[in-house]
Structures are given as structure tokens and as C-alpha cells.
Amino acid sequence: MYKILVVDDEQIVQNAIRYIVEKRGDGLEVCGVASNGREAIVKAKALKPEIVLMDIRMPGINGIEAIKEIKHHLIETRFVIISAYEQFEFAKQAVQLGVKDYLLKPINRGKLNNILDQIVIELNQDQEQSERDLETMEKLQKMIPYIETSFIYSIISNNDRMEEMKRYLNLLEMNCESGFMMVIQVIQNDQNSFIEDLELHTHASSIRDAIKYKCHAIVGPIMLNKIVVFVAKKNSKNAYDLRLESANLGESIQQELQETLGLRCRIGISAVKGIGELFYAYGEAQKALNGGDLLSVTHFEDLYGEQGDKVQLIKTQSQLIEYMEKGQLNKALKCFDLLFPKICNQQERLLELVVLIYRVAYDEGVAEDAIIRYDHYLKEIIALNSVCDSQRWLSNRIKYITEQISRSKSEKCSFIVERAKKVLEQEYHTELSLEGVARTLNISPQYLSKLFKEETGQNFIEYLTHIRVVIAQSLMKTSYKSVKEISFEVGYSDPNYFSRLFKKQTGLMPTEFMHQVKR
């Protein structure tokens, strides 16, 4: 039932207490005895008794000090002091430390049994309360997914449920005023299609655990092949750092799901918003998901900037122009299909778009002909009588101009990548990193890395290394500087590391290359 440790330096007292306890016959047992404070501390840690009967005066560490040490490790253990008459004041001091009671020597059997009876009652009550608490906790744990589901549905439905959402947060003990949304979409492993809802439900509990292992989050139900997640996050003046942190978290969750459950996914992430704005955050996460690639982690602000729908129009328009410049007709027409319904009744925006389209044609050298008339296009669009006519006219012009560009240019790097390349070409001699360049361009490293690889066929480090090696070769041909000097000049502080990279790029060590070109 419960264990008792007897601590007294008198053998007769130890034996008397053991005898009284055994005669009770109610399951109490003396699990051990100790003759001094040090031995009591060691045995208490090992045996973990529920009750300790402790003498005050013992050799070495006294009873008071022993109680202090044992209570540090065994908070729930009850202590009873054993004391002689002349130590009565000392015993009273121990009672002030939380000791349950005291016994005066010689041990009175009735008094001891009464004390033990009272302690057993308290222990039983504590055990019953612990069982009730555990049962309540288990019920609450079972309810948490339902509460979290209700919270997510409150966000998605956008029915002005601010107070309701705050109640859910209080129930979940999440004291936060802001956060961001994630939408996670799971993809089949063997093909680029999406896992069905019923199949994904077998992983529901494990997915929740994997996400919650990574962050303090509310995880919604599986809806088709998507999971909506709210991550509590305090807003900050440094929006870029928040964006970077949330993107890194998304990648970490993506990796965790892949490694632990074998699930591939893509993730859309919103900006940090207040609790009352989470519906809009959910919309941002959805847009980021739809705007990203198949297995990407995409942040809304990397695609659309910080001002939501207004900036989205500008971004979509910019993407249209960009796709035209690259000669990518299908993507350009897709952007136009997204853009036109939102500006079709805004003549100023329509005229602005027409000017931009013709500016692309002019900048890319599209020759004037019967269709492209640089001095007449505004009169043409203004003369049209219906929205359908305007849409058809614009669509035809976009198609014609983009096809013209496509014939003369197979591809063109995006503006972001061009800026990144310019930074590398101008600052190659400094300590450059993907993160540093991304911060300069105000985009996330993940997004810059993706764009760079798509546009150049090389990753960031490969491109930078190529630039440095080419410049190093030029220096070796035109100067008499040492390998060490050239290494420093092209941005490497370790000549040995530079030499290994140089050989990997050229097949020759720097000294071998210098010997060849100077022969």
C-alpha cells in the first residue's frame, strides 16, 4: 500500500516502530531503516517512501537538514518527527517546515497509529484526487482536437466570431493576440497527384503530433487533402525576420512529415495577423499554396507583397509583363485571365495595361506592322464598345507580342534573379551568402534559391564559385600575384579551400594553371 522509512540512531526505536506497523495489517510496510541523516537521504531517494519517520538528533546531518534535502526530491512525501522531551522546541521548528506531526520518545503505539491513520487518509484522498485529475485531463485531451477544429472552422467561416475564437484560445491555454496560418496539402509519393481524404485520415493523429512537435499550433481537421494550421506568433516590426522564421518552420514541418510518415507535401504560409484578421490570413495561405510549385514552401509576401489584394493585382500584372518578356505565352494568358475580370470596369487600369503591353513590345524590339501600331493603340482600345471586345483585343495583342518575343528570345531571367546576379558579379570579392543576398532583395532565401535554380540551371553557390574562378583565371593570366593574394581578392580567406574549388572547376590546381598560361 504505502512505504515507510524509519530514521533513528537507536536500534530499539527502529524495531519498535517496525513491530507496530506490521501489527496494523493494513498494507503499510517499513521499506527501510537509516541511522543518520546522510543514510536517510540516500535511502529516501532510492526507496521513494510515502512516509518518513525522522529522529531530530542524529550523528552528522541532523533530521531537519535531512528533511529539507529529501523534500527537494520527494515533494509529496509526509514526514513525522521523532523527538525527546528536551528537544520539543526543535520539533516545533520542523513542524513549521511542513512536517505532518511529531512523536515523543518513548514511542506510544496508540499515538503512532493515530498519526499513521491520518496520513493514510490524506494519501488516499490525494491518490483519488490524482486519479480524478488524470481522468479529467484525459477527457480534455480527447476534447482538444474538437476544440481546435471549432477554432479553425471559426476562422474559415468568417462569421464575426471574435469572442468565440478567444474562448477557444482560452480553453486551449494559448494566450496570444496574433499568429499566422498555414495550409498544408499532402501529395502522393508515387505520382504528382493528391492523396484522398479517407486515405489521409489514417495519418491524422501522427500528422497532428508531427506539427505540434515543431511549434505551438492549433491543427485543424483533414479537409480533402489539406490541413489548416494556426501558429501563435507575436507580431514584430521586423516583418522580414517573421517571414523568414515562418518559412523555415514550414520547411521543418515538410521535412518532418516526409521523414517520419513518408508524406510529401506543399505548404502555403500567410503573414502574421491579429486574431480578428485570421480569415484574411487563411486566404493568404491559400493563395500562397496555389501560387507555389508542387513541393514548395511558399510565403504569401514572397508572391504578393504586404498589402494583400491591391498588391496582388500589381504583382499579377507584373507577372503578365514578365511572362511576355520571356515569351511564355500560356503563362502570360493565364495571368491575363486572372487580371482582366478585376480591372475590366476600370478604364484607367485598362489603359495602363495596354501601355505596359506595348512598352514590352517596343523594348523587346517587336517591329511595327498592321497589328502593332505604336501611334494608334490607345485610340483602338478606347473605340471598343464592350467588355468582351476589350478582352478579345487585349488577349490577341498579348498573344501576338509574346509570340514575336518568343521567336527571338528563348528565355530571360526574372528581374529578381537578374538583380541577384548583379550583386554576385559586383560583390564577388566580399563574404556573400544566399541569406544575405536574399535580405538585400527583400525575399526569402528559399524563394531566391528556387528562382535562381530555375532561371540559371545552377544553384547560388555554384554560380558564385563560377564567377570567382573565372575572375581568378583572368588575374592569373594578367598579373603576377600569388595564389594566396588572388584567393583573397576573389573572396576566399582560405587559399587551400580556394585551390580545391579551382581544381574542381578547371581540372587544374591554381599553380598548374598559372604555369600553363605563363609558359
N, C-alpha and C positions, 0 to 999 in steps of 0.2 A: 504494500500500500504506500507508505511513506517511510523514508530512511532517516535515521537519527545518527549524528556524530557526537560522541561524548568526549569532551576535552577537560581533563583534570589530572593533576600530577599525583593524585592519591589512588592507588590500586583499589582500595576498599570502596571508594566513591564510584569508580568505574563499574565495579562488579555489582554494587547495589542498584545502580540505575539500569544496568543490563537485565538484572533479575526482575525489577519492577515492570519494565517494558515487555519482557517475554511473558509475564503473568497476565498481561492485559488481554492477549489473544485476539486482538482486533486488526492484525496485519502490520502494525508498527514494528520496525526492527532496528536494532543497533547495527549499523553497517560498518562501524569502525570506532576506534578509540585513539586518543592522542594525549600525550603527557606534557606538551608545551605548545606555545603559540606557533612556532615555526612548523612543527609537525602538523598542527591543526590546519594551517593554511595549505600545505601540500596535500593532505588527505581530503580536504574540502573540495579542492579543485579537481581531484581525481574521482571522488565518490559522488559529488554533487548532491549532498543531503538536503532534504526539505527542512529539517530541524537540526539546530546545533545547540547543545547544552555546554556552556563555556564557563570555566572557572576564571575568576578575575586575576588572582595571584598565582603566577607560574614562573619557572625559570626562563630567562631570556625575554622573548617577546611576550608581553602580558596580554590578558584577554581582550582589553579594549582595543589595542593595536591590531590584534588578530581579527577581531570583528570588522574593523574598518577595511582591512585588506580583503577579507572573504566577501564582504558586501559589494566590493568593487567588481567582483567576478560573478557572484550569485545574488542578484538583486532580490529575488523572490524568497530566499531562504529566511526562515524565522529563527531568532536567537533567544535563548533563555540563559540568564546569568546564574552561576552558582557562586555563592558568597558566604563568608563567615560574618558573624555579628559585627566584628570590629572593622569590616570593610563595607559597611552598609552605605556610607556616603558615596564610595566608589561605584557601588552597584547602581545607585540612583543616577549617576552620570551616564552609565551605559544605557539605562532605560531612555534617557534623553536622545541617545543615538538611534533609537528605533527598536531597541531590544523589546521583545514581547512581554517578558516578565522576569522575575528572579526567584531563586530558591536559596533558602538559608540552610547552611550545614548545621547538624546532620540532615540528610535528605529525608523529608517527610513523604511517605508513599502517597497519602491522600492528596497532599498539595501538588506533587508531581503529576499525578493522574488528572487532577482538575486542569492544570495548565496544558497538559497534552490534549485533553478533551477539547478545550477551547481552540487550540491551534489546529487540530484535525477539522473542527467545524469550519474554521476560516479557510483552510486549504481546500476542503470540499467545495465551499462556496466559490472560491477563486477558480477552481477547476470547472465547475458548472458554468461560471460566467465566461471563462475562456472558450468553452465549447459553444456557448450561445454566440459569442463574438465571432468565432470561426464560422459558425453556420450562417450568421448574418453576412459575413464577408464573402462566403461562397455564393450566397444568393445575390449579393451586389455584383460580384464578378460576372455572374451569369447575366445580370441585367445590363452591364456596361455596353456590350455590343448593341443592344436595343436602344440605349440612350444615345450612343454615338450615331446610330442610324437615323434617329429622330433629328439629331443636330444637323447632320448632312442634308436630310430632306428639307429642313427648315431653310437652309442656305439655297438649295436648288429651286425651291418653290417661290422664293422671294415674295412672300405674302406679309411683309412688315411684321416679322416675328422676333423683333429685337429682344423683348423681355423674355420670351420663351427660350431663345438661344442662350441668354445669360443664365437662366435657370439650369439649362443643361450643362453649361460650363461649371456652375457651382456644384452640381451633382457629381461631375467628373473631376472636381478639385483642380480645375485649370483656371487660375486667376490671371487672365490675360485680357488685354484690350485690343490686340491686333494679331495678325498672322498672315500666312499665305496659303493658297490652295494648290494642290497637285491633282492631276488626273493621270492615272496610270493605266495603260492599255496593254494587255498581255497578248503575245503573238505566238503562233505555232512554232515549234522548234524545227520541224522538217520542211516547212514551206512558209512563204510570206503571207499567211492568212491569219485570221484572228481566232483564238480559242473560244469555243462556245460557252455560254453561261453555265450550263449544267456541269460540263467537264471541269470548269474552273472552280466551281463551288467545293470540290473535294479538297482544294488547297486553301480554302478561305481562312481557316484558323491559322495556318502556317504563314500565310501572307500577312495577316494582321500582326503576328508576332515579329516577323522579319522587319516590318516597317517601324513598329514601336520600339524595337531594339535599337534602331538608328536615331530616333528622335521622339520628342514629346508631342504626340499627334493624336488626332481623332480620325479613325479609319471607318469609312462608310461601307455599305454592303457592296457586293459584286453586282453591277448592273450591266447586263450583256457581258462584255469582256473588259469592263472598265471598273476601276476602284477610285473613288473620290476621297481625298485626304486633306484634312486641315492641320497645318503645323503652326503651333503657337510661336509667335516671334514678335519681340518688341521692335517697333519702328525706330529708324535711325536717320540722322541727317545724311549719312554716307550711303546713298541708295546703291552705289556700285558694289560696295562690300556686301550688302544684303543680297544683291543679285548673285554675286559670286558664291556666297555661302549656301544659298538655296540650290544653285546649280550643282555644287559639289555634293550636297545631300542627295539630290536626285540621282547623280551618278553612283553614289554609295548604295542607295536602295536598289538601283538597277543591277548592280554587281551582286548584292546580297541575294536577290531573288534568283539570279542566274546560278550562283554557286550553291545555294542551299536547296533550291527547289527545281532547278533546271528550267526556269521560266524566263523567256526573253520578253522584254517589254520596251515601250517608248513612253516618255513622260513629258507632260506639259506643265509648266510652273507659272504662277501669277506673281505679280508684285505684292509686297506687304501692304495690307489694308486693315482699317478698323473693323470691328465686329459687325457694325452696321453696313459695311460695304462688301461683305464676303460674297454676295450674289455676283457682283461685278468681278470679283477676284476669280470666282468659279468660271465665269465667261472668258476671262483672260487665259486661264489654264487650258480651257477647251480650244481656244484659238491657237495657243502655242503648240498644243498637241497636234492639231490639224495642219499647222504650218511647218512642222518639223518632219524630218525623214523617218524612215521605218523604225530604226532602232536608236533614235536620238533622244537626248535630254534637252529640251528647248525651253528657254525662258521667254515670257511674253515680251519683255522690254528689249530683248535682242532682235525681235521681229518688228515690233510696232512702236517702241519707244514708251515714254512715260505718260502720255496724255490720252491713252485709250483710243476710242473710235475716231476722233478727229485726226490723230496722228496716223491711225491705220489707213485712212484714205490717202494721206500723203505718201505713206510707205507703199501702198498698193500701186499708186500712180508712179512712184519711183521704180518699183519693180517692173511695171509695164515698160517704162522707158529703158530700163536696164536690159530686159529681155529683147527688146527691139534692137538695141545696140549690139547685142550678142548674136542676133539673127535667130533667136529661138522662138519660132512662130507660135507653136502650140501653147507655150507658157505665156507668151505675150497676150494671146487671145483669151486665155483663161483669166488673166489679171483684168483685162478689159471687161469681161463678163461680170466680174465681181465689182468693178468700179462703176460701170455705166449706170446701173439702177440707182446708185446713191447720189449721182450728180446730174441725172438726165433732166431734172427740172431746175437746175441751177446754171443759167446761161453763162455766167462769168466763169464757172469752173469748166464748163464745156469748151469755152473759147480758150481758156488756159491750157486745157489738154490738147486741143488742136495745135496751138502754138508750140507746145513741147514736142508733139509728134513731128511737126515739120522742122523743128530745130534739130531733132535727131537725124532726119533725112539730110538736112543741109550739112551738119557736122560730119556725117559719115560719107559725104560725097555723092549722095544719090542725085543723079542728073535730072534736071527739069524736063518734063515731057508733057504729053496730053493729059496725064493723070496728076502728076506733081507739078503744080503751078505755084511758085513761091509768092507771086504777087497777087494771087486771086483766091487763096483758100479760105480766108475769113468771109469773103462775100458768099462763097459757096455754102458754108455751114449755116450762115445767117439766113440764107434764102430758103432753107428747107422748112417744110410746113408741119412736120410731125416728129414725135419722139422716135418712131420706128425708122423714119427716113434718116434722122441724125445717127441712130445706132448703126444702120446699114452703111452710111457714108463713112463713119469713123472706122468701122470694122474693116471695110475694103481698103482704106488708106493704111491702116496698121498692117494689114496683110501684105500689101504691095511694097511698102517701105521696108518691112522686115525681110521679105524675100530678097529684095535688092541688096540689103546689107549682108544677108547670109551668103550670097554668091561671092562677095569679096572678102569676107572675114569668117573664118570657121568658128572662132570663139574669141572672147575678150574677157579678161579678168574683171571681176567685180570691183567697184570703187574701193571697197574696204580692203581687198587683197592688194590692189594697186598701192594704196596708202601704206599697208604693211610692208610691201616690198621696197617702197621708197625709204621707209625707216631703216630697213636692214641694209640697203645699199649706201645710205648716208652715215649710219651709226655702227657699221660692222666692227669697228675698232674698239667699241665700248662693251661693257658687260650686258649683253642683250638676253632677254628671256621671253618666252611666249606670254607669260603673265604680264610682264612689264609693257610689251608692245600692245597687248590687249587692253590694258588700262589706259594707255595713251589714246587708243582708238575708241575707248568707252564701250567695249563689248566684252563678253566673257571669253576666257581662254578657250573653253570648249567650242564655242561658236567660231572663233577665229581659226582654230585648228581644223575644223570641218571645212570651212570655206577655202582655206589655204590648200588643203589636200585636193579638193575638188577642182580648183582652178589651175593649180600648177603641177599636180601629179606628184609633188614632193611634200613631205611634212616640213614644219617650221625649221627644225634643226638641220635637216638635210639641205634646205635652201640656203640657210645662213652659212653652213660649212662650205658649200659650193662657192659662194661669193668670196669667202675668206681665202680659200685655196687658190682661186683664180687671181685674186689680188696679190697673194703671196708669190705665185708664179711670175707675175709681172715684175714684182720687186726683185726677184732673184735674177731676172733677165736684165734689168736696167740699173741695178745697184750692186755694191759690194758689201752689203750689210750681212751680218752673221745670221744664222738660223734663229738664234735667241732674239736678236733685235727684230727680225721680221715677224717672229711669233708674237712678240709684244705689240707690234704695230698693227697686226690684223685682229687683235682682240683675245689672244690666248696668253695667260700668265704662266702656263706650264709648257716649256718647249718640248718636253717628251710627249705630252699629250698631243700637241700640235703635229709632231712628227708622225705619230701613229695615224692621225686623221689624214694627213697629207698623203701618206703611202696608201691608205685605203681608197683615196680619191684618184690618185695618179698612178699607183703601182710602183712608185719610187719613193725612197726616203728623200727628204729635202736636200741633203748633201749630194746624193746621186743626181738629182735633177739639176742642181747648181753646176755640178761637174760637167754634165752633158751640154747645157746651154752656153757654158763659158769656154768650151774647148776650142 
